Amino acid sequence: MTGQTDINARSAAARARRDAGQRADLSGRSAEARVAAEYERMGYDLIETRWRGTGGEVDFIFAQGDLLVFTEVKKARSIDAAIRSLRTGQMQRIHRAASEYLAHAPNGQLSEVRFDLAAMDGSGHIQLIENAFGHF
């Protein structure tokens, strides 16, 4: 009987992890939709969503005139926690992806760019931080 109990426990744990992952994905997508709407309200055009290059992924790429804005969205219980969750390695991957994206942009690596962080708390408040991390 112990073997069956272990199998049931592992199965329940796997379901719990899957359910938690699905909730996190839905929460993240909801946050992204709210952030995209906020940028569009401010006059930015959404160019790409979850753009993936060989070096990494960028949540959003917006344009306003010649300016390209690479935006990372972070959601946590508080704005401060969301801000702290952006790690150096992730910034480096975003830079690599942006560089790859710019290789196909009309002005290439000479494009005017900005790297923003959109932080959202558990209540849905958004703080947009322009130039949150530097250019490569």
Buried (B, 14 or more C-beta within 10 A) or exposed (E): EEEEEEEEEEEEEEEEEEEEEEEEEEEBEEBBEBBBEBBEEEEBEBBBEEBEBEBBEBBBBBBBEEEBBBBBBBBBEBBEBBBEBBEEEBBBBBBBBBBBBBEEBEEEEEBEBBBBBBBBBEEEEBEBBEEBBEEB
